[in-house]
């Protein structure tokens, strides 16, 4: 494939990927003053419940809490928010799990590979965040 066609294909793929991250429930981040970007729907609900328990009204504060559909989604949404001047904070799970208690060598190796993959995702997300605040829950919100 010629380089020019590949460039057009890459741009179209990126636009399609980005468009898939936004729907009616996520579009409010486009008009927010500040945003808390989380991985998934459960994380969003947890953040909203915590805000309520703390007596904070995110809407009144101009804060949108957006589930981004995973770590890669957070990377994409960060770019959009940065372009729009929306101040962002990121909250995500580390998803790196202990391996000490795993006795099966194959399972231990699989976990090590998965941990390395998650560590790479975490590094990419930290790089994408630039100056944004990033909070990481270790190993996961599910066990907190």
N, CA, C and O atoms as a GROMACS GRO file, in nm:
protein
  576
    1UNK      N    1   0.085  -0.118   0.000
    1UNK     CA    2   0.000   0.000   0.000
    1UNK      C    3   0.089   0.124   0.000
    1UNK      O    4   0.182   0.134   0.080
    2UNK      N    5   0.061   0.217  -0.089
    2UNK     CA    6   0.140   0.341  -0.093
    2UNK      C    7   0.130   0.419   0.038
    2UNK      O    8   0.029   0.413   0.108
    3UNK      N    9   0.236   0.491   0.070
    3UNK     CA   10   0.244   0.565   0.197
    3UNK      C   11   0.129   0.663   0.212
    3UNK      O   12   0.075   0.678   0.322
    4UNK      N   13   0.090   0.731   0.104
    4UNK     CA   14  -0.019   0.829   0.111
    4UNK      C   15  -0.151   0.763   0.151
    4UNK      O   16  -0.226   0.817   0.233
    5UNK      N   17  -0.179   0.646   0.094
    5UNK     CA   18  -0.301   0.573   0.130
    5UNK      C   19  -0.295   0.526   0.274
    5UNK      O   20  -0.395   0.528   0.346
    6UNK      N   21  -0.177   0.481   0.317
    6UNK     CA   22  -0.161   0.435   0.455
    6UNK      C   23  -0.185   0.549   0.553
    6UNK      O   24  -0.248   0.529   0.657
    7UNK      N   25  -0.136   0.668   0.522
    7UNK     CA   26  -0.158   0.785   0.607
    7UNK      C   27  -0.306   0.818   0.617
    7UNK      O   28  -0.356   0.845   0.726
    8UNK      N   29  -0.376   0.815   0.504
    8UNK     CA   30  -0.521   0.840   0.506
    8UNK      C   31  -0.594   0.735   0.587
    8UNK      O   32  -0.686   0.766   0.663
    9UNK      N   33  -0.554   0.609   0.571
    9UNK     CA   34  -0.615   0.501   0.646
    9UNK      C   35  -0.591   0.517   0.795
    9UNK      O   36  -0.682   0.497   0.876
   10UNK      N   37  -0.469   0.553   0.833
   10UNK     CA   38  -0.437   0.575   0.974
   10UNK      C   39  -0.519   0.688   1.034
   10UNK      O   40  -0.567   0.676   1.147
   11UNK      N   41  -0.537   0.797   0.960
   11UNK     CA   42  -0.618   0.909   1.009
   11UNK      C   43  -0.764   0.868   1.024
   11UNK      O   44  -0.828   0.903   1.123
   12UNK      N   45  -0.815   0.796   0.927
   12UNK     CA   46  -0.955   0.749   0.934
   12UNK      C   47  -0.974   0.655   1.051
   12UNK      O   48  -1.076   0.662   1.120
   13UNK      N   49  -0.878   0.566   1.074
   13UNK     CA   50  -0.886   0.471   1.184
   13UNK      C   51  -0.885   0.545   1.318
   13UNK      O   52  -0.961   0.511   1.408
   14UNK      N   53  -0.798   0.645   1.330
   14UNK     CA   54  -0.791   0.723   1.454
   14UNK      C   55  -0.920   0.799   1.479
   14UNK      O   56  -0.968   0.804   1.592
   15UNK      N   57  -0.978   0.858   1.375
   15UNK     CA   58  -1.104   0.931   1.390
   15UNK      C   59  -1.216   0.837   1.430
   15UNK      O   60  -1.299   0.871   1.514
   16UNK      N   61  -1.220   0.721   1.370
   16UNK     CA   62  -1.323   0.622   1.403
   16UNK      C   63  -1.309   0.576   1.548
   16UNK      O   64  -1.407   0.565   1.621
   17UNK      N   65  -1.186   0.550   1.587
   17UNK     CA   66  -1.157   0.505   1.723
   17UNK      C   67  -1.202   0.611   1.825
   17UNK      O   68  -1.264   0.578   1.926
   18UNK      N   69  -1.171   0.736   1.797
   18UNK     CA   70  -1.207   0.846   1.886
   18UNK      C   71  -1.359   0.863   1.891
   18UNK      O   72  -1.416   0.882   1.999
   19UNK      N   73  -1.424   0.856   1.775
   19UNK     CA   74  -1.569   0.871   1.770
   19UNK      C   75  -1.642   0.765   1.849
   19UNK      O   76  -1.749   0.791   1.904
   20UNK      N   77  -1.585   0.646   1.856
   20UNK     CA   78  -1.646   0.538   1.932
   20UNK      C   79  -1.641   0.559   2.083
   20UNK      O   80  -1.714   0.493   2.157
   21UNK      N   81  -1.557   0.648   2.129
   21UNK     CA   82  -1.545   0.674   2.273
   21UNK      C   83  -1.651   0.772   2.322
   21UNK      O   84  -1.672   0.785   2.443
   22UNK      N   85  -1.716   0.841   2.231
   22UNK     CA   86  -1.813   0.942   2.272
   22UNK      C   87  -1.954   0.897   2.234
   22UNK      O   88  -1.978   0.850   2.123
   23UNK      N   89  -2.044   0.914   2.329
   23UNK     CA   90  -2.186   0.888   2.307
   23UNK      C   91  -2.262   0.990   2.390
   23UNK      O   92  -2.201   1.081   2.446
   24UNK      N   93  -2.394   0.977   2.397
   24UNK     CA   94  -2.472   1.081   2.466
   24UNK      C   95  -2.433   1.096   2.612
   24UNK      O   96  -2.439   1.206   2.666
   25UNK      N   97  -2.394   0.987   2.678
   25UNK     CA   98  -2.359   1.000   2.819
   25UNK      C   99  -2.217   1.054   2.839
   25UNK      O  100  -2.186   1.105   2.947
   26UNK      N  101  -2.132   1.043   2.738
   26UNK     CA  102  -1.994   1.088   2.752
   26UNK      C  103  -1.969   1.225   2.692
   26UNK      O  104  -1.865   1.285   2.718
   27UNK      N  105  -2.060   1.275   2.615
   27UNK     CA  106  -2.038   1.402   2.546
   27UNK      C  107  -2.026   1.521   2.640
   27UNK      O  108  -1.972   1.625   2.602
   28UNK      N  109  -2.076   1.509   2.762
   28UNK     CA  110  -2.071   1.625   2.851
   28UNK      C  111  -1.929   1.667   2.885
   28UNK      O  112  -1.905   1.782   2.924
   29UNK      N  113  -1.832   1.575   2.870
   29UNK     CA  114  -1.693   1.613   2.895
   29UNK      C  115  -1.647   1.720   2.796
   29UNK      O  116  -1.554   1.795   2.825
   30UNK      N  117  -1.711   1.728   2.681
   30UNK     CA  118  -1.674   1.827   2.581
   30UNK      C  119  -1.708   1.969   2.625
   30UNK      O  120  -1.656   2.066   2.570
   31UNK      N  121  -1.795   1.981   2.725
   31UNK     CA  122  -1.840   2.112   2.773
   31UNK      C  123  -1.802   2.137   2.919
   31UNK      O  124  -1.844   2.235   2.979
   32UNK      N  125  -1.722   2.048   2.974
   32UNK     CA  126  -1.686   2.056   3.116
   32UNK      C  127  -1.575   2.157   3.140
   32UNK      O  128  -1.496   2.189   3.051
   33UNK      N  129  -1.570   2.206   3.263
   33UNK     CA  130  -1.457   2.289   3.307
   33UNK      C  131  -1.344   2.198   3.354
   33UNK      O  132  -1.226   2.223   3.328
   34UNK      N  133  -1.385   2.092   3.425
   34UNK     CA  134  -1.290   1.994   3.480
   34UNK      C  135  -1.348   1.856   3.459
   34UNK      O  136  -1.470   1.838   3.452
   35UNK      N  137  -1.260   1.756   3.450
   35UNK     CA  138  -1.307   1.620   3.429
   35UNK      C  139  -1.224   1.522   3.510
   35UNK      O  140  -1.102   1.536   3.524
   36UNK      N  141  -1.293   1.423   3.565
   36UNK     CA  142  -1.229   1.308   3.626
   36UNK      C  143  -1.249   1.194   3.528
   36UNK      O  144  -1.362   1.152   3.503
   37UNK      N  145  -1.139   1.144   3.473
   37UNK     CA  146  -1.145   1.038   3.375
   37UNK      C  147  -1.114   0.906   3.443
   37UNK      O  148  -1.009   0.890   3.505
   38UNK      N  149  -1.206   0.810   3.431
   38UNK     CA  150  -1.191   0.679   3.493
   38UNK      C  151  -1.202   0.572   3.385
   38UNK      O  152  -1.247   0.599   3.274
   39UNK      N  153  -1.160   0.451   3.419
   39UNK     CA  154  -1.157   0.343   3.320
   39UNK      C  155  -1.296   0.299   3.276
   39UNK      O  156  -1.325   0.295   3.156
   40UNK      N  157  -1.382   0.266   3.369
   40UNK     CA  158  -1.509   0.205   3.332
   40UNK      C  159  -1.628   0.256   3.408
   40UNK      O  160  -1.617   0.342   3.495
   41UNK      N  161  -1.743   0.200   3.374
   41UNK     CA  162  -1.870   0.242   3.432
   41UNK      C  163  -1.871   0.222   3.584
   41UNK      O  164  -1.917   0.310   3.657
   42UNK      N  165  -1.821   0.108   3.632
   42UNK     CA  166  -1.817   0.083   3.776
   42UNK      C  167  -1.732   0.184   3.850
   42UNK      O  168  -1.765   0.226   3.960
   43UNK      N  169  -1.622   0.223   3.788
   43UNK     CA  170  -1.534   0.325   3.847
   43UNK      C  171  -1.606   0.460   3.855
   43UNK      O  172  -1.591   0.533   3.953
   44UNK      N  173  -1.683   0.490   3.752
   44UNK     CA  174  -1.760   0.615   3.751
   44UNK      C  175  -1.862   0.615   3.864
   44UNK      O  176  -1.876   0.714   3.936
   45UNK      N  177  -1.934   0.504   3.878
   45UNK     CA  178  -2.035   0.494   3.985
   45UNK      C  179  -1.968   0.508   4.122
   45UNK      O  180  -2.019   0.578   4.209
   46UNK      N  181  -1.854   0.442   4.140
   46UNK     CA  182  -1.782   0.452   4.268
   46UNK      C  183  -1.740   0.596   4.296
   46UNK      O  184  -1.752   0.643   4.410
   47UNK      N  185  -1.692   0.667   4.195
   47UNK     CA  186  -1.651   0.807   4.212
   47UNK      C  187  -1.771   0.894   4.246
   47UNK      O  188  -1.761   0.983   4.331
   48UNK      N  189  -1.884   0.870   4.181
   48UNK     CA  190  -2.006   0.948   4.210
   48UNK      C  191  -2.056   0.920   4.352
   48UNK      O  192  -2.098   1.011   4.422
   49UNK      N  193  -2.050   0.794   4.394
   49UNK     CA  194  -2.092   0.758   4.531
   49UNK      C  195  -2.000   0.823   4.634
   49UNK      O  196  -2.046   0.875   4.736
   50UNK      N  197  -1.871   0.821   4.609
   50UNK     CA  198  -1.775   0.884   4.700
   50UNK      C  199  -1.799   1.034   4.708
   50UNK      O  200  -1.797   1.091   4.817
   51UNK      N  201  -1.821   1.097   4.594
   51UNK     CA  202  -1.849   1.241   4.593
   51UNK      C  203  -1.973   1.271   4.676
   51UNK      O  204  -1.975   1.367   4.753
   52UNK      N  205  -2.076   1.189   4.662
   52UNK     CA  206  -2.199   1.206   4.738
   52UNK      C  207  -2.173   1.192   4.888
   52UNK      O  208  -2.222   1.272   4.968
   53UNK      N  209  -2.096   1.090   4.925
   53UNK     CA  210  -2.064   1.068   5.067
   53UNK      C  211  -1.984   1.184   5.126
   53UNK      O  212  -1.994   1.214   5.245
   54UNK      N  213  -1.904   1.249   5.041
   54UNK     CA  214  -1.824   1.362   5.086
   54UNK      C  215  -1.900   1.495   5.080
   54UNK      O  216  -1.846   1.600   5.114
   55UNK      N  217  -2.026   1.488   5.034
   55UNK     CA  218  -2.107   1.609   5.023
   55UNK      C  219  -2.068   1.696   4.906
   55UNK      O  220  -2.093   1.817   4.907
   56UNK      N  221  -2.008   1.638   4.806
   56UNK     CA  222  -1.964   1.712   4.687
   56UNK      C  223  -2.063   1.688   4.574
   56UNK      O  224  -2.104   1.574   4.550
   57UNK      N  225  -2.101   1.793   4.505
   57UNK     CA  226  -2.188   1.782   4.388
   57UNK      C  227  -2.104   1.813   4.265
   57UNK      O  228  -2.081   1.929   4.233
   58UNK      N  229  -2.059   1.708   4.195
   58UNK     CA  230  -1.973   1.731   4.078
   58UNK      C  231  -2.035   1.825   3.975
   58UNK      O  232  -1.965   1.910   3.919
   59UNK      N  233  -2.164   1.812   3.949
   59UNK     CA  234  -2.229   1.900   3.851
   59UNK      C  235  -2.220   2.046   3.893
   59UNK      O  236  -2.189   2.134   3.812
   60UNK      N  237  -2.246   2.072   4.021
   60UNK     CA  238  -2.242   2.210   4.071
   60UNK      C  239  -2.099   2.266   4.066
   60UNK      O  240  -2.080   2.387   4.054
   61UNK      N  241  -2.001   2.178   4.076
   61UNK     CA  242  -1.860   2.219   4.072
   61UNK      C  243  -1.805   2.225   3.930
   61UNK      O  244  -1.689   2.260   3.909
   62UNK      N  245  -1.888   2.191   3.831
   62UNK     CA  246  -1.843   2.192   3.692
   62UNK      C  247  -1.751   2.076   3.660
   62UNK      O  248  -1.665   2.086   3.572
   63UNK      N  249  -1.769   1.965   3.732
   63UNK     CA  250  -1.684   1.847   3.713
   63UNK      C  251  -1.765   1.737   3.646
   63UNK      O  252  -1.874   1.702   3.690
   64UNK      N  253  -1.710   1.684   3.540
   64UNK     CA  254  -1.769   1.568   3.474
   64UNK      C  255  -1.687   1.445   3.512
   64UNK      O  256  -1.564   1.447   3.506
   65UNK      N  257  -1.755   1.340   3.551
   65UNK     CA  258  -1.687   1.213   3.577
   65UNK      C  259  -1.720   1.122   3.459
   65UNK      O  260  -1.836   1.085   3.438
   66UNK      N  261  -1.617   1.087   3.383
   66UNK     CA  262  -1.639   1.014   3.258
   66UNK      C  263  -1.571   0.879   3.259
   66UNK      O  264  -1.451   0.868   3.285
   67UNK      N  265  -1.650   0.775   3.229
   67UNK     CA  266  -1.589   0.645   3.207
   67UNK      C  267  -1.542   0.642   3.062
   67UNK      O  268  -1.617   0.676   2.971
   68UNK      N  269  -1.419   0.601   3.044
   68UNK     CA  270  -1.355   0.611   2.912
   68UNK      C  271  -1.342   0.477   2.840
   68UNK      O  272  -1.284   0.468   2.733
   69UNK      N  273  -1.398   0.373   2.900
   69UNK     CA  274  -1.392   0.243   2.834
   69UNK      C  275  -1.255   0.179   2.836
   69UNK      O  276  -1.218   0.108   2.742
   70UNK      N  277  -1.180   0.202   2.941
   70UNK     CA  278  -1.048   0.140   2.954
   70UNK      C  279  -0.935   0.241   2.950
   70UNK      O  280  -0.955   0.359   2.924
   71UNK      N  281  -0.815   0.191   2.977
   71UNK     CA  282  -0.698   0.278   2.981
   71UNK      C  283  -0.668   0.342   2.847
   71UNK      O  284  -0.631   0.459   2.841
   72UNK      N  285  -0.684   0.267   2.739
   72UNK     CA  286  -0.658   0.326   2.607
   72UNK      C  287  -0.758   0.436   2.577
   72UNK      O  288  -0.725   0.534   2.511
   73UNK      N  289  -0.881   0.421   2.626
   73UNK     CA  290  -0.982   0.524   2.609
   73UNK      C  291  -0.945   0.650   2.685
   73UNK      O  292  -0.969   0.762   2.638
   74UNK      N  293  -0.886   0.633   2.803
   74UNK     CA  294  -0.842   0.749   2.880
   74UNK      C  295  -0.738   0.827   2.800
   74UNK      O  296  -0.741   0.950   2.797
   75UNK      N  297  -0.646   0.757   2.737
   75UNK     CA  298  -0.543   0.824   2.656
   75UNK      C  299  -0.608   0.910   2.548
   75UNK      O  300  -0.568   1.025   2.528
   76UNK      N  301  -0.705   0.855   2.478
   76UNK     CA  302  -0.772   0.930   2.371
   76UNK      C  303  -0.847   1.052   2.425
   76UNK      O  304  -0.836   1.161   2.370
   77UNK      N  305  -0.923   1.031   2.532
   77UNK     CA  306  -1.003   1.140   2.588
   77UNK      C  307  -0.914   1.250   2.645
   77UNK      O  308  -0.948   1.368   2.637
   78UNK      N  309  -0.801   1.213   2.702
   78UNK     CA  310  -0.706   1.313   2.751
   78UNK      C  311  -0.664   1.408   2.639
   78UNK      O  312  -0.656   1.529   2.659
   79UNK      N  313  -0.638   1.353   2.522
   79UNK     CA  314  -0.599   1.436   2.408
   79UNK      C  315  -0.709   1.533   2.369
   79UNK      O  316  -0.681   1.649   2.339
   80UNK      N  317  -0.832   1.486   2.369
   80UNK     CA  318  -0.946   1.573   2.335
   80UNK      C  319  -0.961   1.682   2.440
   80UNK      O  320  -0.978   1.799   2.407
   81UNK      N  321  -0.955   1.644   2.567
   81UNK     CA  322  -0.970   1.742   2.675
   81UNK      C  323  -0.859   1.846   2.671
   81UNK      O  324  -0.883   1.965   2.692
   82UNK      N  325  -0.738   1.801   2.644
   82UNK     CA  326  -0.625   1.894   2.636
   82UNK      C  327  -0.650   1.995   2.523
   82UNK      O  328  -0.625   2.115   2.540
   83UNK      N  329  -0.698   1.947   2.409
   83UNK     CA  330  -0.726   2.035   2.295
   83UNK      C  331  -0.835   2.136   2.327
   83UNK      O  332  -0.834   2.247   2.274
   84UNK      N  333  -0.930   2.098   2.412
   84UNK     CA  334  -1.041   2.185   2.448
   84UNK      C  335  -1.014   2.269   2.572
   84UNK      O  336  -1.096   2.353   2.610
   85UNK      N  337  -0.900   2.248   2.635
   85UNK     CA  338  -0.866   2.324   2.755
   85UNK      C  339  -0.938   2.278   2.880
   85UNK      O  340  -0.952   2.354   2.975
   86UNK      N  341  -0.984   2.153   2.880
   86UNK     CA  342  -1.052   2.097   2.997
   86UNK      C  343  -0.946   2.041   3.091
   86UNK      O  344  -0.864   1.959   3.051
   87UNK      N  345  -0.946   2.086   3.217
   87UNK     CA  346  -0.853   2.036   3.317
   87UNK      C  347  -0.895   1.895   3.357
   87UNK      O  348  -1.011   1.872   3.392
   88UNK      N  349  -0.801   1.803   3.352
   88UNK     CA  350  -0.832   1.662   3.378
   88UNK      C  351  -0.756   1.606   3.497
   88UNK      O  352  -0.644   1.646   3.528
   89UNK      N  353  -0.820   1.513   3.562
   89UNK     CA  354  -0.759   1.426   3.662
   89UNK      C  355  -0.791   1.284   3.618
   89UNK      O  356  -0.902   1.257   3.570
   90UNK      N  357  -0.695   1.194   3.634
   90UNK     CA  358  -0.713   1.056   3.592
   90UNK      C  359  -0.711   0.966   3.715
   90UNK      O  360  -0.629   0.983   3.805
   91UNK      N  361  -0.803   0.870   3.718
   91UNK     CA  362  -0.809   0.768   3.823
   91UNK      C  363  -0.819   0.634   3.754
   91UNK      O  364  -0.914   0.609   3.679
   92UNK      N  365  -0.722   0.545   3.780
   92UNK     CA  366  -0.728   0.412   3.718
   92UNK      C  367  -0.667   0.307   3.809
   92UNK      O  368  -0.594   0.337   3.903
   93UNK      N  369  -0.700   0.183   3.778
   93UNK     CA  370  -0.646   0.069   3.852
   93UNK      C  371  -0.505   0.039   3.802
   93UNK      O  372  -0.476   0.057   3.684
   94UNK      N  373  -0.420  -0.006   3.891
   94UNK     CA  374  -0.286  -0.047   3.851
   94UNK      C  375  -0.293  -0.180   3.775
   94UNK      O  376  -0.223  -0.198   3.675
   95UNK      N  377  -0.376  -0.271   3.821
   95UNK     CA  378  -0.396  -0.402   3.759
   95UNK      C  379  -0.268  -0.485   3.753
   95UNK      O  380  -0.251  -0.566   3.662
   96UNK      N  381  -0.179  -0.464   3.849
   96UNK     CA  382  -0.060  -0.548   3.863
   96UNK      C  383  -0.080  -0.629   3.991
   96UNK      O  384  -0.092  -0.574   4.100
   97UNK      N  385  -0.083  -0.759   3.972
   97UNK     CA  386  -0.121  -0.848   4.082
   97UNK      C  387  -0.001  -0.925   4.135
   97UNK      O  388   0.091  -0.956   4.060
   98UNK      N  389  -0.001  -0.956   4.266
   98UNK     CA  390   0.110  -1.032   4.326
   98UNK      C  391   0.121  -1.170   4.264
   98UNK      O  392   0.021  -1.230   4.224
   99UNK      N  393   0.243  -1.221   4.257
   99UNK     CA  394   0.264  -1.354   4.201
   99UNK      C  395   0.323  -1.452   4.303
   99UNK      O  396   0.338  -1.570   4.274
  100UNK      N  397   0.355  -1.401   4.421
  100UNK     CA  398   0.422  -1.484   4.522
  100UNK      C  399   0.344  -1.608   4.560
  100UNK      O  400   0.403  -1.714   4.583
  101UNK      N  401   0.213  -1.598   4.567
  101UNK     CA  402   0.132  -1.711   4.614
  101UNK      C  403   0.096  -1.810   4.504
  101UNK      O  404   0.034  -1.913   4.532
  102UNK      N  405   0.134  -1.782   4.380
  102UNK     CA  406   0.102  -1.872   4.269
  102UNK      C  407   0.208  -1.982   4.262
  102UNK      O  408   0.326  -1.954   4.244
  103UNK      N  409   0.164  -2.106   4.277
  103UNK     CA  410   0.258  -2.217   4.277
  103UNK      C  411   0.270  -2.284   4.140
  103UNK      O  412   0.375  -2.339   4.108
  104UNK      N  413   0.165  -2.279   4.060
  104UNK     CA  414   0.170  -2.336   3.925
  104UNK      C  415   0.257  -2.247   3.837
  104UNK      O  416   0.228  -2.129   3.818
  105UNK      N  417   0.365  -2.304   3.783
  105UNK     CA  418   0.462  -2.225   3.708
  105UNK      C  419   0.403  -2.163   3.581
  105UNK      O  420   0.438  -2.051   3.546
  106UNK      N  421   0.314  -2.234   3.514
  106UNK     CA  422   0.251  -2.178   3.393
  106UNK      C  423   0.163  -2.060   3.428
  106UNK      O  424   0.165  -1.957   3.360
  107UNK      N  425   0.085  -2.074   3.536
  107UNK     CA  426  -0.001  -1.963   3.578
  107UNK      C  427   0.082  -1.845   3.624
  107UNK      O  428   0.048  -1.729   3.600
  108UNK      N  429   0.192  -1.874   3.692
  108UNK     CA  430   0.281  -1.768   3.738
  108UNK      C  431   0.340  -1.693   3.619
  108UNK      O  432   0.347  -1.570   3.620
  109UNK      N  433   0.383  -1.766   3.518
  109UNK     CA  434   0.440  -1.704   3.398
  109UNK      C  435   0.334  -1.618   3.328
  109UNK      O  436   0.363  -1.507   3.285
  110UNK      N  437   0.212  -1.671   3.316
  110UNK     CA  438   0.104  -1.596   3.253
  110UNK      C  439   0.076  -1.466   3.328
  110UNK      O  440   0.058  -1.361   3.266
  111UNK      N  441   0.074  -1.474   3.462
  111UNK     CA  442   0.050  -1.355   3.544
  111UNK      C  443   0.162  -1.254   3.526
  111UNK      O  444   0.137  -1.133   3.519
  112UNK      N  445   0.285  -1.302   3.518
  112UNK     CA  446   0.399  -1.212   3.499
  112UNK      C  447   0.388  -1.138   3.365
  112UNK      O  448   0.415  -1.019   3.357
  113UNK      N  449   0.349  -1.210   3.261
  113UNK     CA  450   0.333  -1.148   3.129
  113UNK      C  451   0.221  -1.044   3.134
  113UNK      O  452   0.235  -0.934   3.081
  114UNK      N  453   0.110  -1.081   3.198
  114UNK     CA  454  -0.001  -0.986   3.209
  114UNK      C  455   0.038  -0.864   3.291
  114UNK      O  456   0.001  -0.752   3.256
  115UNK      N  457   0.111  -0.884   3.400
  115UNK     CA  458   0.157  -0.772   3.481
  115UNK      C  459   0.246  -0.677   3.400
  115UNK      O  460   0.235  -0.555   3.411
  116UNK      N  461   0.336  -0.735   3.319
  116UNK     CA  462   0.423  -0.652   3.235
  116UNK      C  463   0.340  -0.571   3.135
  116UNK      O  464   0.369  -0.454   3.110
  117UNK      N  465   0.239  -0.634   3.078
  117UNK     CA  466   0.152  -0.565   2.982
  117UNK      C  467   0.079  -0.448   3.050
  117UNK      O  468   0.069  -0.340   2.993
  118UNK      N  469   0.029  -0.471   3.172
  118UNK     CA  470  -0.040  -0.365   3.246
  118UNK      C  471   0.055  -0.254   3.287
  118UNK      O  472   0.018  -0.137   3.284
  119UNK      N  473   0.177  -0.290   3.325
  119UNK     CA  474   0.275  -0.188   3.360
  119UNK      C  475   0.306  -0.098   3.241
  119UNK      O  476   0.324   0.023   3.256
  120UNK      N  477   0.312  -0.156   3.122
  120UNK     CA  478   0.334  -0.077   3.001
  120UNK      C  479   0.216   0.016   2.975
  120UNK      O  480   0.236   0.132   2.940
  121UNK      N  481   0.094  -0.033   2.992
  121UNK     CA  482  -0.025   0.051   2.976
  121UNK      C  483  -0.022   0.166   3.076
  121UNK      O  484  -0.054   0.280   3.042
  122UNK      N  485   0.017   0.136   3.199
  122UNK     CA  486   0.025   0.239   3.303
  122UNK      C  487   0.129   0.346   3.267
  122UNK      O  488   0.106   0.465   3.290
  123UNK      N  489   0.243   0.303   3.212
  123UNK     CA  490   0.346   0.400   3.170
  123UNK      C  491   0.295   0.487   3.056
  123UNK      O  492   0.316   0.609   3.056
  124UNK      N  493   0.229   0.426   2.958
  124UNK     CA  494   0.175   0.504   2.846
  124UNK      C  495   0.072   0.604   2.895
  124UNK      O  496   0.068   0.718   2.848
  125UNK      N  497  -0.010   0.563   2.989
  125UNK     CA  498  -0.113   0.652   3.042
  125UNK      C  499  -0.049   0.768   3.119
  125UNK      O  500  -0.094   0.882   3.107
  126UNK      N  501   0.053   0.740   3.198
  126UNK     CA  502   0.123   0.846   3.271
  126UNK      C  503   0.186   0.945   3.173
  126UNK      O  504   0.183   1.066   3.196
  127UNK      N  505   0.244   0.894   3.065
  127UNK     CA  506   0.303   0.981   2.963
  127UNK      C  507   0.195   1.065   2.895
  127UNK      O  508   0.215   1.185   2.873
  128UNK      N  509   0.083   1.004   2.863
  128UNK     CA  510  -0.026   1.075   2.795
  128UNK      C  511  -0.085   1.184   2.885
  128UNK      O  512  -0.133   1.286   2.836
  129UNK      N  513  -0.082   1.161   3.016
  129UNK     CA  514  -0.141   1.257   3.110
  129UNK      C  515  -0.064   1.388   3.114
  129UNK      O  516  -0.119   1.492   3.149
  130UNK      N  517   0.063   1.383   3.078
  130UNK     CA  518   0.142   1.507   3.081
  130UNK      C  519   0.140   1.567   3.220
  130UNK      O  520   0.187   1.505   3.316
  131UNK      N  521   0.084   1.686   3.233
  131UNK     CA  522   0.080   1.754   3.362
  131UNK      C  523  -0.046   1.725   3.442
  131UNK      O  524  -0.061   1.776   3.553
  132UNK      N  525  -0.136   1.643   3.390
  132UNK     CA  526  -0.260   1.611   3.462
  132UNK      C  527  -0.228   1.525   3.584
  132UNK      O  528  -0.133   1.446   3.582
  133UNK      N  529  -0.308   1.540   3.688
  133UNK     CA  530  -0.293   1.456   3.806
  133UNK      C  531  -0.340   1.315   3.774
  133UNK      O  532  -0.444   1.296   3.711
  134UNK      N  533  -0.263   1.216   3.817
  134UNK     CA  534  -0.298   1.076   3.794
  134UNK      C  535  -0.295   1.004   3.928
  134UNK      O  536  -0.196   1.009   4.001
  135UNK      N  537  -0.406   0.938   3.960
  135UNK     CA  538  -0.416   0.860   4.082
  135UNK      C  539  -0.436   0.714   4.042
  135UNK      O  540  -0.522   0.682   3.960
  136UNK      N  541  -0.353   0.627   4.101
  136UNK     CA  542  -0.355   0.486   4.066
  136UNK      C  543  -0.395   0.405   4.189
  136UNK      O  544  -0.335   0.418   4.296
  137UNK      N  545  -0.498   0.322   4.172
  137UNK     CA  546  -0.544   0.234   4.280
  137UNK      C  547  -0.475   0.100   4.264
  137UNK      O  548  -0.481   0.039   4.157
  138UNK      N  549  -0.410   0.054   4.370
  138UNK     CA  550  -0.332  -0.068   4.361
  138UNK      C  551  -0.389  -0.177   4.450
  138UNK      O  552  -0.415  -0.151   4.567
  139UNK      N  553  -0.410  -0.296   4.399
  139UNK     CA  554  -0.398  -0.331   4.258
  139UNK      C  555  -0.523  -0.296   4.177
  139UNK      O  556  -0.516  -0.279   4.055
  140UNK      N  557  -0.639  -0.284   4.246
  140UNK     CA  558  -0.763  -0.257   4.174
  140UNK      C  559  -0.869  -0.204   4.268
  140UNK      O  560  -0.868  -0.235   4.387
  141UNK      N  561  -0.960  -0.123   4.214
  141UNK     CA  562  -1.071  -0.073   4.293
  141UNK      C  563  -1.158  -0.189   4.342
  141UNK      O  564  -1.222  -0.178   4.447
  142UNK      N  565  -1.160  -0.297   4.268
  142UNK     CA  566  -1.241  -0.413   4.303
  142UNK      C  567  -1.202  -0.476   4.436
  142UNK      O  568  -1.284  -0.542   4.498
  143UNK      N  569  -1.078  -0.457   4.480
  143UNK     CA  570  -1.035  -0.518   4.605
  143UNK      C  571  -1.019  -0.418   4.718
  143UNK      O  572  -0.976  -0.454   4.828
  144UNK      N  573  -1.053  -0.293   4.692
  144UNK     CA  574  -1.042  -0.189   4.796
  144UNK      C  575  -1.159  -0.195   4.892
  144UNK      O  576  -1.166  -0.115   4.986
   0.00000   0.00000   0.00000
